[in-house]
Amino acid sequence: MPDLITTIQHQFRQLKDSEKAQQQQRFFKTAPGENGHGDCFPGITVPQIRRFAKQNKQLSLDRVQSLLYSRYHEERFPALVLLIQHYHIRKYKQRVYALYREHRQQVNNWDLVDVSAHKIDGDYLLLFSKTQRRVLYTLAQSKSLWEHRIAVIAIYRFIQAGQFTDTLQLTEQFLHDPEDVIHKAVGWMLREIGKRDDDQLQSLLCRRYHNMPRTMLRYAIEKLPHTLRRQYLDGTISN
């Protein structure tokens, strides 16, 4: 009798679309030398992925972990969605958090990070272990691009709770990061702070905008008034 995961994967891959797969491979930069090099896409849409996760929400954590090790991007995505569903069951929170931390090398593209980091890492660190937030700074110092992005996106949960200190401190660490995908993520988090506390955002920008990568700055100021955005971009804002 086929293993349950093998059966599920076979059913899932019946949805594959080669034309869509080629589009996704370009979009997620899977060519040699690009951030997503080596990632594989059968060509399945996000609604199909989420429907797949909903239909298989009975999967145990062990089987979800197996699915997380699929070579196919679209199978790792629902594995993370299922992990989040397990995380919402209180008795599983610590186990899911530990599993996510231990196997984070499988969270290896920006959409996989963005769907999960704040909902597992960020939420757990916010609610259960303030003293363990240093793990985010360890991730920020790693050699892994996606661990950097996990550190940044995890703190979105802190921002939602009105806590901005970690975002501001991590911004300092990433000012000279060479990767555009990190510039976008940090700028996004700064923009989210600005929605809640404009003074906090303006204080950081006035001190650091001259040193910010252009993409980071553009994302951070996106919701500011046009005239103010123009002054930041032109470098005419005074401390």
PyRosetta script that sets phi, psi and omega in degrees:
from pyrosetta import init, pose_from_sequence

init()
pose = pose_from_sequence("MPDLITTIQHQFRQLKDSEKAQQQQRFFKTAPGENGHGDCFPGITVPQIRRFAKQNKQLSLDRVQSLLYSRYHEERFPALVLLIQHYHIRKYKQRVYALYREHRQQVNNWDLVDVSAHKIDGDYLLLFSKTQRRVLYTLAQSKSLWEHRIAVIAIYRFIQAGQFTDTLQLTEQFLHDPEDVIHKAVGWMLREIGKRDDDQLQSLLCRRYHNMPRTMLRYAIEKLPHTLRRQYLDGTISN")
pose.set_psi(1, 130.6)
pose.set_omega(1, -177.7)
pose.set_phi(2, -62.8)
pose.set_psi(2, 145.4)
pose.set_omega(2, 173.6)
pose.set_phi(3, -60.2)
pose.set_psi(3, 146.1)
pose.set_omega(3, -177.0)
pose.set_phi(4, -57.9)
pose.set_psi(4, -43.4)
pose.set_omega(4, -179.4)
pose.set_phi(5, -63.3)
pose.set_psi(5, -41.5)
pose.set_omega(5, 178.3)
pose.set_phi(6, -60.9)
pose.set_psi(6, -41.6)
pose.set_omega(6, 178.8)
pose.set_phi(7, -64.2)
pose.set_psi(7, -45.5)
pose.set_omega(7, 180.0)
pose.set_phi(8, -62.3)
pose.set_psi(8, -45.0)
pose.set_omega(8, -179.4)
pose.set_phi(9, -63.9)
pose.set_psi(9, -39.2)
pose.set_omega(9, 178.0)
pose.set_phi(10, -61.3)
pose.set_psi(10, -44.5)
pose.set_omega(10, 179.4)
pose.set_phi(11, -64.5)
pose.set_psi(11, -41.2)
pose.set_omega(11, -178.2)
pose.set_phi(12, -63.9)
pose.set_psi(12, -41.3)
pose.set_omega(12, -175.1)
pose.set_phi(13, -74.9)
pose.set_psi(13, -9.4)
pose.set_omega(13, 173.5)
pose.set_phi(14, -67.4)
pose.set_psi(14, -16.3)
pose.set_omega(14, -179.7)
pose.set_phi(15, -87.0)
pose.set_psi(15, -1.1)
pose.set_omega(15, -171.3)
pose.set_phi(16, -61.5)
pose.set_psi(16, 150.1)
pose.set_omega(16, -178.4)
pose.set_phi(17, -139.4)
pose.set_psi(17, 109.8)
pose.set_omega(17, -172.9)
pose.set_phi(18, -64.1)
pose.set_psi(18, -36.5)
pose.set_omega(18, 178.7)
pose.set_phi(19, -66.4)
pose.set_psi(19, -43.8)
pose.set_omega(19, 177.1)
pose.set_phi(20, -63.4)
pose.set_psi(20, -37.1)
pose.set_omega(20, 179.9)
pose.set_phi(21, -61.0)
pose.set_psi(21, -42.7)
pose.set_omega(21, 179.0)
pose.set_phi(22, -63.7)
pose.set_psi(22, -39.9)
pose.set_omega(22, 177.6)
pose.set_phi(23, -62.9)
pose.set_psi(23, -43.6)
pose.set_omega(23, -178.8)
pose.set_phi(24, -67.1)
pose.set_psi(24, -37.7)
pose.set_omega(24, 179.0)
pose.set_phi(25, -63.6)
pose.set_psi(25, -36.3)
pose.set_omega(25, 175.6)
pose.set_phi(26, -71.4)
pose.set_psi(26, -43.9)
pose.set_omega(26, -176.6)
pose.set_phi(27, -62.7)
pose.set_psi(27, -40.4)
pose.set_omega(27, -177.4)
pose.set_phi(28, -93.2)
pose.set_psi(28, 11.5)
pose.set_omega(28, 170.3)
pose.set_phi(29, 55.7)
pose.set_psi(29, 66.0)
pose.set_omega(29, -176.5)
pose.set_phi(30, -99.8)
pose.set_psi(30, 3.8)
pose.set_omega(30, 179.9)
pose.set_phi(31, -72.0)
pose.set_psi(31, 158.7)
pose.set_omega(31, 178.0)
pose.set_phi(32, -53.7)
pose.set_psi(32, 132.8)
pose.set_omega(32, -180.0)
pose.set_phi(33, 88.5)
pose.set_psi(33, -9.5)
pose.set_omega(33, 178.9)
pose.set_phi(34, -94.0)
pose.set_psi(34, 167.1)
pose.set_omega(34, -172.9)
pose.set_phi(35, -60.9)
pose.set_psi(35, -34.5)
pose.set_omega(35, -176.5)
pose.set_phi(36, -101.9)
pose.set_psi(36, 23.1)
pose.set_omega(36, -175.5)
pose.set_phi(37, -53.0)
pose.set_psi(37, 129.4)
pose.set_omega(37, 176.3)
pose.set_phi(38, 94.0)
pose.set_psi(38, -12.6)
pose.set_omega(38, 179.7)
pose.set_phi(39, -69.0)
pose.set_psi(39, 144.6)
pose.set_omega(39, -175.8)
pose.set_phi(40, -116.0)
pose.set_psi(40, 138.7)
pose.set_omega(40, -177.0)
pose.set_phi(41, -130.6)
pose.set_psi(41, 118.4)
pose.set_omega(41, 172.7)
pose.set_phi(42, -71.5)
pose.set_psi(42, -21.9)
pose.set_omega(42, -179.5)
pose.set_phi(43, 96.8)
pose.set_psi(43, 56.6)
pose.set_omega(43, -176.9)
pose.set_phi(44, -118.0)
pose.set_psi(44, 139.4)
pose.set_omega(44, -175.2)
pose.set_phi(45, -79.2)
pose.set_psi(45, 159.6)
pose.set_omega(45, 178.7)
pose.set_phi(46, -60.9)
pose.set_psi(46, -44.5)
pose.set_omega(46, 176.5)
pose.set_phi(47, -57.3)
pose.set_psi(47, -39.0)
pose.set_omega(47, 177.0)
pose.set_phi(48, -65.1)
pose.set_psi(48, -39.7)
pose.set_omega(48, 178.8)
pose.set_phi(49, -62.3)
pose.set_psi(49, -46.1)
pose.set_omega(49, -178.2)
pose.set_phi(50, -68.3)
pose.set_psi(50, -35.1)
pose.set_omega(50, 176.5)
pose.set_phi(51, -64.8)
pose.set_psi(51, -39.9)
pose.set_omega(51, 177.4)
pose.set_phi(52, -60.5)
pose.set_psi(52, -44.2)
pose.set_omega(52, 179.8)
pose.set_phi(53, -63.8)
pose.set_psi(53, -41.0)
pose.set_omega(53, -179.5)
pose.set_phi(54, -64.8)
pose.set_psi(54, -39.5)
pose.set_omega(54, -178.4)
pose.set_phi(55, -71.9)
pose.set_psi(55, -18.3)
pose.set_omega(55, -176.2)
pose.set_phi(56, -120.2)
pose.set_psi(56, 29.2)
pose.set_omega(56, -176.7)
pose.set_phi(57, -68.3)
pose.set_psi(57, -10.7)
pose.set_omega(57, 178.6)
pose.set_phi(58, -79.6)
pose.set_psi(58, -6.5)
pose.set_omega(58, -177.8)
pose.set_phi(59, -59.5)
pose.set_psi(59, 136.0)
pose.set_omega(59, 176.6)
pose.set_phi(60, -69.6)
pose.set_psi(60, 163.8)
pose.set_omega(60, 178.8)
pose.set_phi(61, -61.5)
pose.set_psi(61, -37.0)
pose.set_omega(61, 178.8)
pose.set_phi(62, -62.0)
pose.set_psi(62, -40.7)
pose.set_omega(62, -179.4)
pose.set_phi(63, -73.6)
pose.set_psi(63, -34.7)
pose.set_omega(63, 175.2)
pose.set_phi(64, -62.2)
pose.set_psi(64, -41.3)
pose.set_omega(64, 177.2)
pose.set_phi(65, -60.4)
pose.set_psi(65, -40.2)
pose.set_omega(65, 177.1)
pose.set_phi(66, -61.7)
pose.set_psi(66, -41.7)
pose.set_omega(66, 179.8)
pose.set_phi(67, -65.7)
pose.set_psi(67, -32.8)
pose.set_omega(67, 179.2)
pose.set_phi(68, -62.9)
pose.set_psi(68, -21.5)
pose.set_omega(68, -179.9)
pose.set_phi(69, -94.1)
pose.set_psi(69, 12.7)
pose.set_omega(69, 174.7)
pose.set_phi(70, -64.1)
pose.set_psi(70, 147.4)
pose.set_omega(70, 175.3)
pose.set_phi(71, -75.5)
pose.set_psi(71, -11.7)
pose.set_omega(71, -177.3)
pose.set_phi(72, -94.9)
pose.set_psi(72, 127.6)
pose.set_omega(72, 179.9)
pose.set_phi(73, -53.4)
pose.set_psi(73, -46.4)
pose.set_omega(73, -175.0)
pose.set_phi(74, -70.8)
pose.set_psi(74, -8.0)
pose.set_omega(74, 173.2)
pose.set_phi(75, -97.5)
pose.set_psi(75, -28.2)
pose.set_omega(75, 173.9)
pose.set_phi(76, -70.6)
pose.set_psi(76, -33.8)
pose.set_omega(76, 179.8)
pose.set_phi(77, -60.6)
pose.set_psi(77, -54.5)
pose.set_omega(77, 178.7)
pose.set_phi(78, -64.7)
pose.set_psi(78, -27.3)
pose.set_omega(78, 175.0)
pose.set_phi(79, -60.0)
pose.set_psi(79, -39.9)
pose.set_omega(79, 178.6)
pose.set_phi(80, -70.5)
pose.set_psi(80, -38.7)
pose.set_omega(80, 175.8)
pose.set_phi(81, -60.3)
pose.set_psi(81, -42.1)
pose.set_omega(81, 178.3)
pose.set_phi(82, -67.2)
pose.set_psi(82, -36.6)
pose.set_omega(82, 175.6)
pose.set_phi(83, -60.2)
pose.set_psi(83, -41.9)
pose.set_omega(83, 179.5)
pose.set_phi(84, -63.0)
pose.set_psi(84, -40.7)
pose.set_omega(84, 178.3)
pose.set_phi(85, -62.4)
pose.set_psi(85, -41.3)
pose.set_omega(85, 176.1)
pose.set_phi(86, -65.2)
pose.set_psi(86, -37.4)
pose.set_omega(86, -178.7)
pose.set_phi(87, -60.3)
pose.set_psi(87, -32.4)
pose.set_omega(87, -178.9)
pose.set_phi(88, -72.3)
pose.set_psi(88, -11.4)
pose.set_omega(88, 172.8)
pose.set_phi(89, -86.4)
pose.set_psi(89, 113.7)
pose.set_omega(89, -166.4)
pose.set_phi(90, -52.8)
pose.set_psi(90, -39.9)
pose.set_omega(90, -175.5)
pose.set_phi(91, -68.1)
pose.set_psi(91, -14.8)
pose.set_omega(91, -179.1)
pose.set_phi(92, -100.5)
pose.set_psi(92, -5.3)
pose.set_omega(92, -171.5)
pose.set_phi(93, -54.0)
pose.set_psi(93, -52.0)
pose.set_omega(93, -176.4)
pose.set_phi(94, -65.7)
pose.set_psi(94, -39.5)
pose.set_omega(94, -179.5)
pose.set_phi(95, -65.4)
pose.set_psi(95, -42.6)
pose.set_omega(95, 179.4)
pose.set_phi(96, -65.5)
pose.set_psi(96, -42.7)
pose.set_omega(96, 178.2)
pose.set_phi(97, -58.5)
pose.set_psi(97, -46.2)
pose.set_omega(97, -179.5)
pose.set_phi(98, -63.8)
pose.set_psi(98, -40.5)
pose.set_omega(98, 179.7)
pose.set_phi(99, -64.5)
pose.set_psi(99, -43.0)
pose.set_omega(99, 179.8)
pose.set_phi(100, -62.2)
pose.set_psi(100, -42.8)
pose.set_omega(100, -179.3)
pose.set_phi(101, -66.5)
pose.set_psi(101, -41.5)
pose.set_omega(101, -175.5)
pose.set_phi(102, -69.3)
pose.set_psi(102, -31.7)
pose.set_omega(102, -173.4)
pose.set_phi(103, -114.4)
pose.set_psi(103, 26.2)
pose.set_omega(103, -174.5)
pose.set_phi(104, -66.4)
pose.set_psi(104, -15.1)
pose.set_omega(104, 177.1)
pose.set_phi(105, -64.5)
pose.set_psi(105, -16.7)
pose.set_omega(105, 177.6)
pose.set_phi(106, -84.9)
pose.set_psi(106, -9.8)
pose.set_omega(106, 177.0)
pose.set_phi(107, -93.3)
pose.set_psi(107, 77.1)
pose.set_omega(107, -161.1)
pose.set_phi(108, -124.2)
pose.set_psi(108, 38.3)
pose.set_omega(108, 165.3)
pose.set_phi(109, -157.8)
pose.set_psi(109, 163.2)
pose.set_omega(109, -168.9)
pose.set_phi(110, -63.0)
pose.set_psi(110, -36.5)
pose.set_omega(110, -179.0)
pose.set_phi(111, -71.0)
pose.set_psi(111, -32.7)
pose.set_omega(111, 177.0)
pose.set_phi(112, -66.8)
pose.set_psi(112, -40.7)
pose.set_omega(112, 175.8)
pose.set_phi(113, -63.8)
pose.set_psi(113, -48.1)
pose.set_omega(113, -171.5)
pose.set_phi(114, -67.9)
pose.set_psi(114, -27.9)
pose.set_omega(114, -179.9)
pose.set_phi(115, -79.9)
pose.set_psi(115, -15.3)
pose.set_omega(115, -168.2)
pose.set_phi(116, -128.8)
pose.set_psi(116, -32.2)
pose.set_omega(116, -167.6)
pose.set_phi(117, -61.4)
pose.set_psi(117, -45.5)
pose.set_omega(117, -178.5)
pose.set_phi(118, -75.2)
pose.set_psi(118, -26.3)
pose.set_omega(118, -176.6)
pose.set_phi(119, -82.4)
pose.set_psi(119, -19.0)
pose.set_omega(119, 177.4)
pose.set_phi(120, -115.2)
pose.set_psi(120, -70.5)
pose.set_omega(120, -179.8)
pose.set_phi(121, -55.8)
pose.set_psi(121, -55.2)
pose.set_omega(121, -174.8)
pose.set_phi(122, -61.3)
pose.set_psi(122, -46.4)
pose.set_omega(122, -177.9)
pose.set_phi(123, -65.1)
pose.set_psi(123, -42.7)
pose.set_omega(123, -178.8)
pose.set_phi(124, -63.7)
pose.set_psi(124, -46.0)
pose.set_omega(124, -178.5)
pose.set_phi(125, -66.4)
pose.set_psi(125, -32.3)
pose.set_omega(125, 177.8)
pose.set_phi(126, -69.5)
pose.set_psi(126, -45.6)
pose.set_omega(126, -170.1)
pose.set_phi(127, -90.1)
pose.set_psi(127, -27.0)
pose.set_omega(127, -168.4)
pose.set_phi(128, -121.0)
pose.set_psi(128, -23.3)
pose.set_omega(128, -168.6)
pose.set_phi(129, -152.5)
pose.set_psi(129, 72.8)
pose.set_omega(129, 179.1)
pose.set_phi(130, -59.3)
pose.set_psi(130, -35.3)
pose.set_omega(130, -177.5)
pose.set_phi(131, -68.5)
pose.set_psi(131, -18.3)
pose.set_omega(131, -178.2)
pose.set_phi(132, -91.4)
pose.set_psi(132, 4.4)
pose.set_omega(132, -179.2)
pose.set_phi(133, -62.6)
pose.set_psi(133, -15.7)
pose.set_omega(133, 178.5)
pose.set_phi(134, -60.7)
pose.set_psi(134, -20.0)
pose.set_omega(134, 178.8)
pose.set_phi(135, -62.3)
pose.set_psi(135, -29.0)
pose.set_omega(135, 178.2)
pose.set_phi(136, -66.8)
pose.set_psi(136, -36.1)
pose.set_omega(136, 179.5)
pose.set_phi(137, -73.5)
pose.set_psi(137, -29.7)
pose.set_omega(137, 173.5)
pose.set_phi(138, -66.4)
pose.set_psi(138, -43.6)
pose.set_omega(138, 176.6)
pose.set_phi(139, -61.0)
pose.set_psi(139, -39.2)
pose.set_omega(139, -178.6)
pose.set_phi(140, -65.0)
pose.set_psi(140, -20.4)
pose.set_omega(140, -179.6)
pose.set_phi(141, -100.1)
pose.set_psi(141, 0.5)
pose.set_omega(141, -177.9)
pose.set_phi(142, -74.0)
pose.set_psi(142, 175.2)
pose.set_omega(142, 178.1)
pose.set_phi(143, -92.5)
pose.set_psi(143, 0.4)
pose.set_omega(143, -176.0)
pose.set_phi(144, -93.2)
pose.set_psi(144, 123.3)
pose.set_omega(144, 175.3)
pose.set_phi(145, -55.8)
pose.set_psi(145, -44.9)
pose.set_omega(145, -174.2)
pose.set_phi(146, -74.9)
pose.set_psi(146, -26.8)
pose.set_omega(146, 171.9)
pose.set_phi(147, -68.3)
pose.set_psi(147, -34.4)
pose.set_omega(147, 173.7)
pose.set_phi(148, -60.8)
pose.set_psi(148, -45.9)
pose.set_omega(148, -178.0)
pose.set_phi(149, -67.1)
pose.set_psi(149, -37.1)
pose.set_omega(149, 176.5)
pose.set_phi(150, -59.0)
pose.set_psi(150, -44.2)
pose.set_omega(150, -180.0)
pose.set_phi(151, -59.7)
pose.set_psi(151, -42.8)
pose.set_omega(151, -177.6)
pose.set_phi(152, -69.9)
pose.set_psi(152, -48.4)
pose.set_omega(152, -175.5)
pose.set_phi(153, -71.1)
pose.set_psi(153, -31.0)
pose.set_omega(153, 178.2)
pose.set_phi(154, -57.1)
pose.set_psi(154, -36.1)
pose.set_omega(154, -175.6)
pose.set_phi(155, -75.6)
pose.set_psi(155, -5.0)
pose.set_omega(155, 172.5)
pose.set_phi(156, -57.2)
pose.set_psi(156, -35.7)
pose.set_omega(156, 178.5)
pose.set_phi(157, -64.8)
pose.set_psi(157, -35.4)
pose.set_omega(157, 176.8)
pose.set_phi(158, -66.2)
pose.set_psi(158, -42.5)
pose.set_omega(158, 180.0)
pose.set_phi(159, -60.9)
pose.set_psi(159, -42.4)
pose.set_omega(159, 178.1)
pose.set_phi(160, -59.2)
pose.set_psi(160, -29.2)
pose.set_omega(160, 179.8)
pose.set_phi(161, -90.0)
pose.set_psi(161, 4.5)
pose.set_omega(161, 178.2)
pose.set_phi(162, 81.4)
pose.set_psi(162, 20.4)
pose.set_omega(162, 179.4)
pose.set_phi(163, -110.4)
pose.set_psi(163, 116.5)
pose.set_omega(163, -170.7)
pose.set_phi(164, -113.3)
pose.set_psi(164, -10.3)
pose.set_omega(164, -171.7)
pose.set_phi(165, -57.8)
pose.set_psi(165, -45.6)
pose.set_omega(165, -176.9)
pose.set_phi(166, -65.8)
pose.set_psi(166, -36.4)
pose.set_omega(166, 177.7)
pose.set_phi(167, -62.5)
pose.set_psi(167, -45.9)
pose.set_omega(167, -178.0)
pose.set_phi(168, -65.0)
pose.set_psi(168, -38.3)
pose.set_omega(168, 179.7)
pose.set_phi(169, -70.6)
pose.set_psi(169, -41.6)
pose.set_omega(169, 179.5)
pose.set_phi(170, -68.2)
pose.set_psi(170, -31.3)
pose.set_omega(170, 176.2)
pose.set_phi(171, -56.6)
pose.set_psi(171, -42.2)
pose.set_omega(171, 178.6)
pose.set_phi(172, -58.9)
pose.set_psi(172, -38.3)
pose.set_omega(172, -178.5)
pose.set_phi(173, -70.5)
pose.set_psi(173, -28.5)
pose.set_omega(173, -173.8)
pose.set_phi(174, -101.4)
pose.set_psi(174, 7.1)
pose.set_omega(174, -179.2)
pose.set_phi(175, -59.3)
pose.set_psi(175, -30.6)
pose.set_omega(175, -176.9)
pose.set_phi(176, -113.0)
pose.set_psi(176, 17.8)
pose.set_omega(176, 176.0)
pose.set_phi(177, -65.7)
pose.set_psi(177, 138.5)
pose.set_omega(177, -175.5)
pose.set_phi(178, -82.0)
pose.set_psi(178, -9.1)
pose.set_omega(178, -170.1)
pose.set_phi(179, -96.4)
pose.set_psi(179, 126.9)
pose.set_omega(179, 179.6)
pose.set_phi(180, -61.8)
pose.set_psi(180, -34.0)
pose.set_omega(180, -178.5)
pose.set_phi(181, -65.8)
pose.set_psi(181, -25.2)
pose.set_omega(181, 174.9)
pose.set_phi(182, -82.4)
pose.set_psi(182, -38.6)
pose.set_omega(182, 176.6)
pose.set_phi(183, -56.6)
pose.set_psi(183, -44.2)
pose.set_omega(183, -179.3)
pose.set_phi(184, -63.8)
pose.set_psi(184, -42.9)
pose.set_omega(184, -177.2)
pose.set_phi(185, -66.1)
pose.set_psi(185, -44.7)
pose.set_omega(185, -179.8)
pose.set_phi(186, -65.3)
pose.set_psi(186, -44.0)
pose.set_omega(186, 177.9)
pose.set_phi(187, -60.0)
pose.set_psi(187, -39.3)
pose.set_omega(187, 177.3)
pose.set_phi(188, -60.7)
pose.set_psi(188, -46.1)
pose.set_omega(188, -179.8)
pose.set_phi(189, -64.2)
pose.set_psi(189, -38.9)
pose.set_omega(189, 177.6)
pose.set_phi(190, -64.8)
pose.set_psi(190, -39.1)
pose.set_omega(190, 176.9)
pose.set_phi(191, -61.2)
pose.set_psi(191, -38.6)
pose.set_omega(191, 179.2)
pose.set_phi(192, -67.0)
pose.set_psi(192, -35.9)
pose.set_omega(192, 174.2)
pose.set_phi(193, -62.5)
pose.set_psi(193, -44.7)
pose.set_omega(193, -178.8)
pose.set_phi(194, -59.1)
pose.set_psi(194, -31.8)
pose.set_omega(194, 178.0)
pose.set_phi(195, -65.7)
pose.set_psi(195, -26.2)
pose.set_omega(195, -174.9)
pose.set_phi(196, -104.9)
pose.set_psi(196, -29.8)
pose.set_omega(196, -177.7)
pose.set_phi(197, -152.3)
pose.set_psi(197, 92.2)
pose.set_omega(197, -176.4)
pose.set_phi(198, -62.7)
pose.set_psi(198, -34.6)
pose.set_omega(198, -178.6)
pose.set_phi(199, -63.0)
pose.set_psi(199, -40.4)
pose.set_omega(199, 179.1)
pose.set_phi(200, -62.5)
pose.set_psi(200, -44.1)
pose.set_omega(200, 179.5)
pose.set_phi(201, -64.2)
pose.set_psi(201, -47.2)
pose.set_omega(201, -177.0)
pose.set_phi(202, -63.9)
pose.set_psi(202, -36.1)
pose.set_omega(202, 179.3)
pose.set_phi(203, -62.2)
pose.set_psi(203, -46.0)
pose.set_omega(203, 179.1)
pose.set_phi(204, -65.9)
pose.set_psi(204, -45.2)
pose.set_omega(204, -176.4)
pose.set_phi(205, -61.7)
pose.set_psi(205, -43.4)
pose.set_omega(205, -178.3)
pose.set_phi(206, -60.9)
pose.set_psi(206, -31.3)
pose.set_omega(206, -180.0)
pose.set_phi(207, -84.2)
pose.set_psi(207, -30.2)
pose.set_omega(207, -166.9)
pose.set_phi(208, -124.2)
pose.set_psi(208, -7.0)
pose.set_omega(208, -171.1)
pose.set_phi(209, -63.4)
pose.set_psi(209, -28.6)
pose.set_omega(209, 178.0)
pose.set_phi(210, -64.3)
pose.set_psi(210, -26.6)
pose.set_omega(210, -177.4)
pose.set_phi(211, -97.5)
pose.set_psi(211, -2.7)
pose.set_omega(211, -175.8)
pose.set_phi(212, -80.4)
pose.set_psi(212, 140.6)
pose.set_omega(212, 168.5)
pose.set_phi(213, -57.2)
pose.set_psi(213, 145.8)
pose.set_omega(213, -174.4)
pose.set_phi(214, -58.1)
pose.set_psi(214, -40.3)
pose.set_omega(214, -179.5)
pose.set_phi(215, -64.3)
pose.set_psi(215, -43.0)
pose.set_omega(215, 178.1)
pose.set_phi(216, -58.8)
pose.set_psi(216, -45.7)
pose.set_omega(216, -179.3)
pose.set_phi(217, -63.7)
pose.set_psi(217, -44.8)
pose.set_omega(217, -179.2)
pose.set_phi(218, -60.3)
pose.set_psi(218, -42.6)
pose.set_omega(218, 178.4)
pose.set_phi(219, -65.6)
pose.set_psi(219, -40.7)
pose.set_omega(219, -176.6)
pose.set_phi(220, -65.3)
pose.set_psi(220, -36.5)
pose.set_omega(220, -173.7)
pose.set_phi(221, -97.8)
pose.set_psi(221, 7.8)
pose.set_omega(221, -171.6)
pose.set_phi(222, -56.0)
pose.set_psi(222, -34.2)
pose.set_omega(222, -176.4)
pose.set_phi(223, -96.1)
pose.set_psi(223, 1.9)
pose.set_omega(223, 178.3)
pose.set_phi(224, -77.4)
pose.set_psi(224, 159.8)
pose.set_omega(224, 176.7)
pose.set_phi(225, -56.9)
pose.set_psi(225, 149.1)
pose.set_omega(225, -174.1)
pose.set_phi(226, -55.3)
pose.set_psi(226, -45.1)
pose.set_omega(226, -177.6)
pose.set_phi(227, -61.4)
pose.set_psi(227, -41.5)
pose.set_omega(227, -179.8)
pose.set_phi(228, -68.4)
pose.set_psi(228, -40.8)
pose.set_omega(228, 176.7)
pose.set_phi(229, -58.4)
pose.set_psi(229, -43.6)
pose.set_omega(229, -178.8)
pose.set_phi(230, -62.3)
pose.set_psi(230, -38.7)
pose.set_omega(230, 179.5)
pose.set_phi(231, -65.9)
pose.set_psi(231, -40.4)
pose.set_omega(231, 175.7)
pose.set_phi(232, -62.7)
pose.set_psi(232, -46.0)
pose.set_omega(232, -177.3)
pose.set_phi(233, -67.0)
pose.set_psi(233, -32.0)
pose.set_omega(233, 179.6)
pose.set_phi(234, -85.1)
pose.set_psi(234, -9.0)
pose.set_omega(234, 179.6)
pose.set_phi(235, 75.2)
pose.set_psi(235, 30.8)
pose.set_omega(235, -175.9)
pose.set_phi(236, -108.4)
pose.set_psi(236, 6.0)
pose.set_omega(236, 177.0)
pose.set_phi(237, -78.0)
pose.set_psi(237, 133.7)
pose.set_omega(237, 179.4)
pose.set_phi(238, -98.2)
pose.set_psi(238, 147.1)
pose.set_omega(238, 174.3)
pose.set_phi(239, -63.6)
pose.dump_pdb("model.pdb")
